[in-house]
Amino acid sequence: MPRSRQSTNPGACAAIMWFRSDLRLADNAALRAAINAGGRVIPVYVFDDDAAGVWSPGAASRWWLHESLSSLASDIAQRGSRLILRRGAAHQELAGLAAACNATTVYCTRRYEPWAIAQEASVRAQLEKNGIVLKRFGGGLLVEPEQIATKQGEPYKVYTPFWRALSQSYTAARPDPAPKDWLAPATWPTSDQLAEWRLQPSRPNWAHEFSSHWSPGEAGALQRLETFVASAADSYAKDRDRPDLQGTSRLSPHLAHGEISPRLIWYRARAAQGARGSDFGGLETFLKELVWREFSRHLLFHAPNLPEQPFRQEFASFPWQQDDAALKAWRSGRTGYPIVDAGMRELWSTGWMHNRVRMIVASFLIKDLMIPWQDGERWFWDTLVDADLASNAASWQWVAGSGADAAPYFRIFNPVTQGEKFDPNGDYVRRWVPEVANLPDSFLQKPFCADAATLREAGVRLGETYVRPIVDHASARQAALQAYQAIRS
């Protein structure tokens, strides 16, 4: 373990490294700049719960945040330093900390959510009043929103040309390694204890299974990337839609909390492509998914109302239904459609859901039940460990048809055929919906179509051991099409 290099001059200038959604040491431009300035560096995380308003971290994200901060604190301690924790308004906490530590500069990584932009402005204003400089750096995106535009100088609203423009112009420089150590102050400011924030559930501990699925923190992120590149990347293009297989990277929660930079992922994927051949399609498809995340954040930056209002204004008059019972059934995985129920139960148990299934359950809520996409967005925000405001909003609006580059209004997923196509052996449904596990494959995704003898032999009693469908898909599809056609005309 490196020994702490403490400053012996209490009057020496200090710098504060304000961690936000960049909970990592490697490829962190703000941290690198703070260290290179040559003075004492004081790492701090401020839990400003009020700044985000209704978009403060959801319950599952708080679980991850606790684990991630614990990991970051350990990584910092191994370098002879400490992570200072403060809870309160960021502008007040940072200004007070800077005064106590005789700091002249605060370094941070840029964020793109509307509330975070406002927070940053208030921090800058408060610090400037006290003669302190705020220095902001990129790192959460491959390309900053101001640096890419159409030939007309407008933000991109369609993904494919956005991907084309970015992929043809962007080259990732070699990411910076994590610093070995940095200059620590002679005395440390006071810090909260992480447990005091009570980010993790206790009574009941509904997240008790999370730790068996996840390893939050920078080390876990790097390990997951290497595992993916070494194994699943080969078959990613064909396996990524199969929830019954381990075919995706599962890097999304690490990215959401900034435990790994998108530049490092891009660099590593391109290096693997170079080693295996430029026509290696799995990693190219993977990078397109990474850029969808990028595209979503650019959309949010240019359309800050994206999480609340339809991007396409004609959808403001869509005849949504208010059905609390149906919404509750969807949330709890009791819709009567096994692939939908499997996804919602996976979400509750693990804090994550396979992307193909996210589209299926979202389509079901929006187009079968005609419940507003915002209700689904809010549930995902609370239950996903990878909850990301931009990706969440953009993806829900994509399914609804109201977003930028959205799915056609007439694309309505059939939950039965989707299950049969992407869970062909039924392994995913059998894992998460054990009530129907003994049904033959031909009826697993549609138990309501099985004859009495088949149900009896499988031990399934519809309406008792497993729910009947809460809606008829064929009828719901027609109703949705009529509603969509009405607003179009």
C-alpha positions as CSV (number, residue, x, y, z in Angstrom):
1,M,0.0,0.0,0.0
2,P,1.4,3.4,-0.9
3,R,2.3,5.5,2.1
4,S,0.4,8.8,2.4
5,R,2.4,11.8,1.1
6,Q,1.2,14.4,3.5
7,S,1.7,18.1,3.1
8,T,3.7,19.6,6.0
9,N,2.7,23.2,5.0
10,P,-0.9,23.8,6.4
11,G,-1.0,27.0,4.2
12,A,-0.3,25.2,0.9
13,C,-3.1,25.4,-1.7
14,A,-5.5,22.5,-1.8
15,A,-7.8,21.2,-4.4
16,I,-11.1,19.5,-3.9
17,M,-12.0,16.6,-6.2
18,W,-15.8,16.6,-6.3
19,F,-16.9,13.1,-7.3
20,R,-20.4,13.0,-8.9
21,S,-21.4,10.3,-11.4
22,D,-17.7,9.4,-12.0
23,L,-17.0,7.0,-9.1
24,R,-13.7,5.8,-10.5
25,L,-10.0,6.6,-10.5
26,A,-8.9,5.4,-13.9
27,D,-9.6,7.6,-16.9
28,N,-10.9,10.4,-14.7
29,A,-9.8,13.7,-16.3
30,A,-10.9,15.8,-13.4
31,L,-9.0,13.7,-10.8
32,R,-5.9,13.7,-13.0
33,A,-6.0,17.5,-13.4
34,A,-6.4,18.0,-9.6
35,I,-3.4,15.8,-9.0
36,N,-1.3,17.4,-11.7
37,A,-1.9,20.8,-10.2
38,G,0.6,19.7,-7.6
39,G,-1.2,20.6,-4.3
40,R,-3.1,18.6,-1.7
41,V,-6.1,16.8,-3.1
42,I,-9.2,16.2,-1.0
43,P,-11.6,13.7,-2.5
44,V,-15.3,14.4,-1.6
45,Y,-18.7,13.0,-2.5
46,V,-21.7,15.1,-1.7
47,F,-25.1,13.4,-1.4
48,D,-27.3,16.2,-2.5
49,D,-30.6,14.4,-2.3
50,D,-32.8,17.4,-2.9
51,A,-31.1,18.8,-6.0
52,A,-32.6,16.1,-8.3
53,G,-36.2,16.5,-7.0
54,V,-38.3,13.7,-8.3
55,W,-35.3,12.2,-10.0
56,S,-33.3,11.7,-6.9
57,P,-31.8,8.1,-6.9
58,G,-34.3,5.3,-6.8
59,A,-34.2,2.6,-4.2
60,A,-32.2,0.2,-6.3
61,S,-29.7,2.9,-7.3
62,R,-29.2,3.8,-3.7
63,W,-28.2,0.3,-2.9
64,W,-25.7,0.4,-5.7
65,L,-24.5,3.9,-4.7
66,H,-23.7,2.6,-1.2
67,E,-21.7,-0.3,-2.5
68,S,-19.9,1.9,-5.1
69,L,-18.9,4.6,-2.6
70,S,-17.6,1.9,-0.3
71,S,-15.5,0.5,-3.1
72,L,-14.3,4.0,-4.1
73,A,-13.4,4.8,-0.5
74,S,-11.3,1.6,-0.3
75,D,-9.5,2.3,-3.5
76,I,-8.7,5.9,-2.3
77,A,-7.5,4.6,1.1
78,Q,-5.1,2.3,-0.7
79,R,-3.5,5.4,-2.2
80,G,-2.9,7.0,1.2
81,S,-6.0,9.3,1.0
82,R,-9.6,9.4,2.2
83,L,-13.0,9.9,0.7
84,I,-14.8,12.7,2.5
85,L,-18.6,12.2,2.6
86,R,-21.0,15.1,3.0
87,R,-24.8,15.3,2.8
88,G,-26.6,18.5,2.0
89,A,-26.8,21.1,-0.7
90,A,-23.7,20.8,-2.9
91,H,-23.0,24.5,-3.2
92,Q,-23.1,24.9,0.6
93,E,-21.1,21.8,1.4
94,L,-18.4,22.4,-1.2
95,A,-18.1,26.1,-0.2
96,G,-17.8,25.2,3.5
97,L,-15.3,22.5,2.8
98,A,-13.2,24.7,0.6
99,A,-13.1,27.4,3.3
100,A,-12.1,24.8,6.0
101,C,-9.4,23.3,3.8
102,N,-8.0,26.5,2.3
103,A,-8.9,25.1,-1.1
104,T,-8.6,27.4,-4.2
105,T,-10.0,25.1,-6.8
106,V,-12.8,22.4,-7.1
107,Y,-12.5,19.9,-9.9
108,C,-15.5,17.9,-11.2
109,T,-16.8,15.8,-14.1
110,R,-19.6,17.2,-16.1
111,R,-23.2,15.8,-15.9
112,Y,-26.0,16.3,-18.4
113,E,-29.3,16.0,-16.5
114,P,-31.2,19.2,-16.2
115,W,-31.1,19.2,-12.4
116,A,-27.4,18.5,-12.4
117,I,-26.7,21.4,-14.8
118,A,-28.6,23.7,-12.4
119,Q,-26.7,22.2,-9.5
120,E,-23.4,22.9,-11.2
121,A,-24.4,26.5,-11.9
122,S,-25.3,27.1,-8.2
123,V,-22.0,25.5,-7.1
124,R,-20.0,27.7,-9.5
125,A,-21.8,30.8,-8.4
126,Q,-21.3,30.1,-4.7
127,L,-17.6,29.2,-5.1
128,E,-16.9,32.3,-7.2
129,K,-18.4,34.5,-4.4
130,N,-15.7,33.0,-2.2
131,G,-12.9,33.4,-4.8
132,I,-12.8,29.7,-5.6
133,V,-12.6,28.3,-9.1
134,L,-14.7,25.4,-10.4
135,K,-13.0,23.5,-13.1
136,R,-15.2,21.0,-15.1
137,F,-14.1,18.2,-17.3
138,G,-15.7,15.7,-19.7
139,G,-15.6,12.0,-19.2
140,G,-19.2,10.8,-19.1
141,L,-19.5,10.8,-22.8
142,L,-17.4,10.0,-25.9
143,V,-18.3,13.4,-27.5
144,E,-19.7,16.4,-25.7
145,P,-23.2,17.6,-26.9
146,E,-21.8,20.8,-28.3
147,Q,-19.3,19.0,-30.5
148,I,-21.5,17.0,-32.8
149,A,-24.4,18.3,-35.0
150,T,-26.0,17.8,-38.4
151,K,-24.9,19.7,-41.5
152,Q,-27.6,22.2,-40.6
153,G,-26.0,22.7,-37.2
154,E,-28.9,21.0,-35.4
155,P,-28.8,18.3,-32.8
156,Y,-29.3,14.8,-34.2
157,K,-32.8,13.4,-33.7
158,V,-32.2,10.1,-35.5
159,Y,-29.9,7.5,-34.1
160,T,-28.4,6.0,-37.3
161,P,-26.8,9.2,-38.7
162,F,-25.7,10.0,-35.1
163,W,-23.9,6.7,-34.9
164,R,-22.4,7.2,-38.4
165,A,-21.1,10.7,-37.6
166,L,-19.6,9.7,-34.2
167,S,-18.1,6.4,-35.3
168,Q,-16.4,7.9,-38.3
169,S,-14.9,10.8,-36.5
170,Y,-14.2,9.5,-33.0
171,T,-10.9,7.8,-32.0
172,A,-10.4,7.0,-28.4
173,A,-7.0,8.1,-27.0
174,R,-5.4,5.7,-24.6
175,P,-7.2,6.0,-21.3
176,D,-5.3,7.2,-18.2
177,P,-4.5,4.6,-15.6
178,A,-5.6,5.1,-12.0
179,P,-3.1,7.3,-10.2
180,K,-0.9,5.5,-7.7
181,D,-1.2,8.2,-5.0
182,W,-1.5,11.9,-4.4
183,L,-0.6,14.6,-1.9
184,A,-2.8,14.4,1.2
185,P,-3.5,17.2,3.7
186,A,-1.9,17.2,7.1
187,T,-5.3,17.2,8.8
188,W,-8.5,15.9,7.4
189,P,-11.9,17.6,7.4
190,T,-14.9,15.9,9.1
191,S,-16.8,13.3,7.1
192,D,-20.1,11.5,7.4
193,Q,-20.2,7.8,7.8
194,L,-21.7,6.0,4.8
195,A,-24.0,3.9,7.0
196,E,-25.5,7.1,8.4
197,W,-27.1,7.8,5.0
198,R,-29.1,4.6,5.1
199,L,-29.0,4.0,1.4
200,Q,-29.6,0.3,1.8
201,P,-32.9,-1.3,2.7
202,S,-33.2,-3.1,6.0
203,R,-36.7,-3.9,7.1
204,P,-37.5,-5.6,4.8
205,N,-34.2,-6.1,2.9
206,W,-35.7,-6.5,-0.5
207,A,-32.2,-6.2,-2.1
208,H,-30.9,-9.3,-0.3
209,E,-30.2,-11.1,-3.7
210,F,-28.5,-8.2,-5.3
211,S,-25.0,-9.0,-4.0
212,S,-25.1,-12.4,-5.6
213,H,-25.6,-10.8,-9.0
214,W,-23.4,-7.7,-8.8
215,S,-19.9,-6.4,-7.8
216,P,-20.3,-2.7,-7.7
217,G,-17.2,-0.6,-7.9
218,E,-14.4,0.1,-10.4
219,A,-12.8,-3.3,-10.0
220,G,-16.1,-5.0,-10.7
221,A,-16.6,-2.9,-13.8
222,L,-13.2,-3.6,-15.2
223,Q,-13.6,-7.3,-14.5
224,R,-17.0,-7.4,-16.2
225,L,-15.6,-5.7,-19.3
226,E,-12.7,-8.1,-19.6
227,T,-15.0,-11.1,-19.1
228,F,-17.3,-9.8,-21.8
229,V,-14.6,-9.1,-24.3
230,A,-13.0,-12.5,-23.7
231,S,-16.1,-14.6,-24.0
232,A,-19.6,-13.2,-24.8
233,A,-18.4,-10.6,-27.3
234,D,-17.8,-13.3,-29.9
235,S,-21.5,-14.1,-30.1
236,Y,-23.0,-10.8,-28.9
237,A,-24.6,-9.9,-32.3
238,K,-26.8,-13.1,-32.2
239,D,-27.1,-13.7,-28.4
240,R,-27.8,-10.2,-27.2
241,D,-31.6,-10.7,-27.6
242,R,-31.7,-14.0,-25.7
243,P,-32.6,-13.5,-22.0
244,D,-32.0,-17.1,-21.3
245,L,-28.2,-16.7,-22.2
246,Q,-25.4,-14.7,-20.7
247,G,-25.0,-12.8,-23.9
248,T,-24.7,-9.2,-22.8
249,S,-22.0,-7.2,-21.1
250,R,-24.2,-6.2,-18.0
251,L,-22.0,-3.0,-17.8
252,S,-24.9,-0.7,-17.7
253,P,-25.0,-0.1,-13.9
254,H,-21.3,0.4,-13.8
255,L,-21.6,3.0,-16.6
256,A,-24.6,4.7,-14.8
257,H,-22.5,5.3,-11.8
258,G,-19.3,6.2,-13.7
259,E,-17.3,3.3,-12.4
260,I,-15.9,2.9,-15.9
261,S,-15.7,5.5,-18.7
262,P,-17.2,5.0,-22.1
263,R,-13.9,6.0,-23.6
264,L,-12.2,3.0,-21.9
265,I,-14.9,0.7,-23.1
266,W,-14.6,2.0,-26.7
267,Y,-10.8,1.8,-26.6
268,R,-10.8,-1.8,-25.3
269,A,-13.4,-2.9,-27.8
270,R,-11.6,-1.4,-30.7
271,A,-8.4,-3.0,-29.5
272,A,-10.1,-6.4,-29.4
273,Q,-11.5,-5.8,-32.9
274,G,-8.0,-5.0,-34.2
275,A,-6.7,-8.2,-32.7
276,R,-9.5,-10.3,-34.1
277,G,-10.1,-8.6,-37.4
278,S,-12.0,-5.5,-38.5
279,D,-15.0,-7.5,-39.6
280,F,-15.6,-8.8,-36.1
281,G,-19.3,-8.0,-35.9
282,G,-20.1,-8.7,-32.2
283,L,-18.1,-5.9,-30.9
284,E,-19.3,-3.5,-33.5
285,T,-22.9,-4.2,-32.5
286,F,-21.8,-3.8,-28.9
287,L,-20.4,-0.3,-29.6
288,K,-23.6,0.7,-31.3
289,E,-25.4,-0.1,-28.0
290,L,-22.8,2.1,-26.2
291,V,-23.6,4.9,-28.6
292,W,-27.3,4.5,-28.1
293,R,-26.6,5.5,-24.5
294,E,-24.6,8.4,-25.8
295,F,-27.4,9.4,-28.2
296,S,-29.9,9.4,-25.3
297,R,-27.8,11.7,-23.2
298,H,-27.4,14.1,-26.1
299,L,-31.2,14.0,-26.5
300,L,-31.7,14.9,-22.9
301,F,-29.2,17.7,-23.0
302,H,-31.0,19.3,-25.9
303,A,-34.6,18.4,-24.7
304,P,-34.5,18.6,-20.9
305,N,-38.2,17.8,-20.7
306,L,-37.7,14.4,-22.2
307,P,-38.3,12.5,-18.9
308,E,-41.7,14.1,-18.4
309,Q,-43.2,15.1,-21.8
310,P,-43.4,13.4,-25.2
311,F,-40.7,14.4,-27.6
312,R,-43.3,14.5,-30.3
313,Q,-46.0,16.9,-29.2
314,E,-48.9,15.1,-31.0
315,F,-48.6,12.4,-28.4
316,A,-49.7,14.9,-25.7
317,S,-53.3,14.1,-26.7
318,F,-53.0,10.3,-26.6
319,P,-55.9,8.7,-24.7
320,W,-54.0,7.0,-21.9
321,Q,-55.9,4.8,-19.4
322,Q,-55.8,5.1,-15.7
323,D,-55.9,1.5,-14.4
324,D,-54.3,1.0,-11.0
325,A,-55.1,-2.7,-10.8
326,A,-53.4,-3.4,-14.1
327,L,-50.4,-1.3,-13.2
328,K,-50.0,-3.2,-10.0
329,A,-50.3,-6.5,-11.8
330,W,-47.6,-5.4,-14.3
331,R,-45.3,-4.2,-11.5
332,S,-45.6,-7.5,-9.6
333,G,-45.2,-9.8,-12.6
334,R,-48.8,-11.1,-12.5
335,T,-50.1,-10.2,-16.0
336,G,-50.8,-13.8,-17.2
337,Y,-48.1,-13.5,-19.9
338,P,-45.1,-15.5,-18.7
339,I,-42.4,-13.5,-20.6
340,V,-43.7,-10.3,-19.2
341,D,-44.0,-11.7,-15.7
342,A,-40.5,-13.2,-15.9
343,G,-39.0,-9.8,-16.8
344,M,-40.8,-8.0,-14.0
345,R,-39.8,-10.6,-11.4
346,E,-36.2,-10.6,-12.6
347,L,-36.2,-6.8,-12.2
348,W,-37.5,-7.0,-8.6
349,S,-35.0,-9.8,-7.6
350,T,-31.9,-8.5,-9.3
351,G,-32.4,-4.8,-9.9
352,W,-31.9,-5.5,-13.6
353,M,-33.7,-6.7,-16.7
354,H,-32.5,-8.0,-20.0
355,N,-32.8,-5.4,-22.7
356,R,-35.0,-7.4,-25.0
357,V,-37.4,-8.1,-22.2
358,R,-37.4,-4.4,-21.2
359,M,-38.9,-3.7,-24.7
360,I,-41.4,-6.5,-24.3
361,V,-42.7,-5.4,-20.9
362,A,-42.7,-1.7,-21.9
363,S,-44.7,-2.5,-25.1
364,F,-47.1,-4.5,-22.9
365,L,-47.7,-1.6,-20.5
366,I,-48.0,1.1,-23.1
367,K,-49.8,-0.7,-25.9
368,D,-51.7,-3.6,-24.4
369,L,-52.7,-1.8,-21.2
370,M,-52.5,1.8,-22.6
371,I,-51.0,3.0,-19.4
372,P,-48.8,6.1,-19.7
373,W,-45.1,5.4,-20.4
374,Q,-44.2,7.8,-17.6
375,D,-45.6,5.2,-15.1
376,G,-43.3,2.6,-16.4
377,E,-40.4,5.0,-16.5
378,R,-40.9,5.8,-12.8
379,W,-41.1,2.2,-11.8
380,F,-37.9,1.4,-13.7
381,W,-36.2,4.5,-12.1
382,D,-37.0,3.1,-8.7
383,T,-36.1,-0.6,-9.3
384,L,-33.2,-0.6,-11.7
385,V,-29.6,-0.6,-10.5
386,D,-28.6,0.9,-13.8
387,A,-31.3,3.7,-13.8
388,D,-30.0,6.4,-16.0
389,L,-32.3,9.4,-16.6
390,A,-31.5,9.8,-20.3
391,S,-31.5,6.2,-21.3
392,N,-34.6,5.5,-19.3
393,A,-36.6,8.4,-20.8
394,A,-35.4,7.9,-24.3
395,S,-36.0,4.2,-24.3
396,W,-39.5,4.4,-22.9
397,Q,-40.4,7.1,-25.4
398,W,-38.9,4.9,-28.2
399,V,-41.3,2.1,-27.4
400,A,-44.2,4.5,-27.0
401,G,-43.5,6.0,-30.4
402,S,-43.4,9.5,-29.0
403,G,-39.6,9.9,-28.9
404,A,-36.9,10.9,-31.3
405,D,-36.2,8.1,-33.8
406,A,-39.0,6.2,-32.1
407,A,-40.4,2.8,-33.0
408,P,-43.3,2.9,-35.5
409,Y,-46.6,3.4,-33.8
410,F,-47.8,0.1,-35.3
411,R,-45.0,-1.9,-33.8
412,I,-46.8,-3.7,-31.0
413,F,-44.9,-6.6,-29.5
414,N,-46.9,-9.9,-29.2
415,P,-45.8,-11.2,-25.8
416,V,-46.4,-14.8,-26.8
417,T,-44.4,-14.7,-30.0
418,Q,-41.7,-12.6,-28.5
419,G,-41.3,-15.2,-25.7
420,E,-41.3,-18.1,-28.2
421,K,-38.7,-16.4,-30.4
422,F,-36.2,-15.1,-27.8
423,D,-36.7,-17.7,-25.1
424,P,-37.0,-20.7,-27.4
425,N,-36.3,-23.4,-24.8
426,G,-38.2,-21.6,-22.0
427,D,-35.3,-21.5,-19.7
428,Y,-35.8,-17.8,-18.8
429,V,-39.5,-18.2,-18.1
430,R,-39.0,-21.4,-16.1
431,R,-36.5,-19.7,-13.9
432,W,-38.6,-16.7,-13.0
433,V,-42.2,-18.1,-13.3
434,P,-41.9,-21.5,-11.7
435,E,-45.7,-21.8,-11.6
436,V,-45.7,-22.8,-15.2
437,A,-42.4,-24.5,-15.4
438,N,-43.9,-28.0,-16.0
439,L,-45.8,-27.0,-19.1
440,P,-44.5,-28.3,-22.4
441,D,-42.7,-25.7,-24.6
442,S,-45.6,-25.4,-26.9
443,F,-47.7,-23.9,-24.1
444,L,-45.1,-22.3,-21.8
445,Q,-45.5,-18.8,-23.3
446,K,-49.3,-19.1,-23.5
447,P,-50.7,-21.3,-20.7
448,F,-54.1,-19.8,-21.3
449,C,-54.2,-21.7,-24.6
450,A,-53.4,-25.1,-23.0
451,D,-56.2,-27.7,-22.7
452,A,-57.5,-28.9,-19.3
453,A,-55.5,-32.1,-19.4
454,T,-52.2,-30.4,-20.2
455,L,-52.7,-27.9,-17.4
456,R,-53.7,-30.6,-14.9
457,E,-50.6,-32.7,-15.8
458,A,-48.4,-29.6,-15.3
459,G,-50.0,-28.7,-12.0
460,V,-51.3,-25.4,-13.4
461,R,-54.6,-24.0,-12.2
462,L,-55.3,-20.8,-14.1
463,G,-56.7,-18.2,-11.7
464,E,-55.2,-20.0,-8.7
465,T,-51.6,-21.2,-9.1
466,Y,-51.0,-18.7,-12.0
467,V,-53.1,-15.7,-13.1
468,R,-55.2,-15.6,-16.2
469,P,-54.2,-12.9,-18.7
470,I,-55.3,-9.5,-17.5
471,V,-56.0,-8.4,-21.1
472,D,-56.5,-10.1,-24.4
473,H,-53.6,-9.1,-26.6
474,A,-55.4,-9.3,-29.9
475,S,-58.2,-6.9,-28.7
476,A,-55.7,-4.7,-26.9
477,R,-53.6,-4.4,-30.1
478,Q,-56.6,-3.2,-32.1
479,A,-57.6,-0.6,-29.5
480,A,-54.0,0.7,-29.4
481,L,-53.8,0.9,-33.2
482,Q,-57.1,2.9,-33.3
483,A,-55.8,5.3,-30.6
484,Y,-52.5,5.8,-32.4
485,Q,-54.2,6.4,-35.8
486,A,-56.6,8.9,-34.1
487,I,-53.8,11.1,-32.9
488,R,-51.9,10.8,-36.3
489,S,-55.0,12.1,-38.1
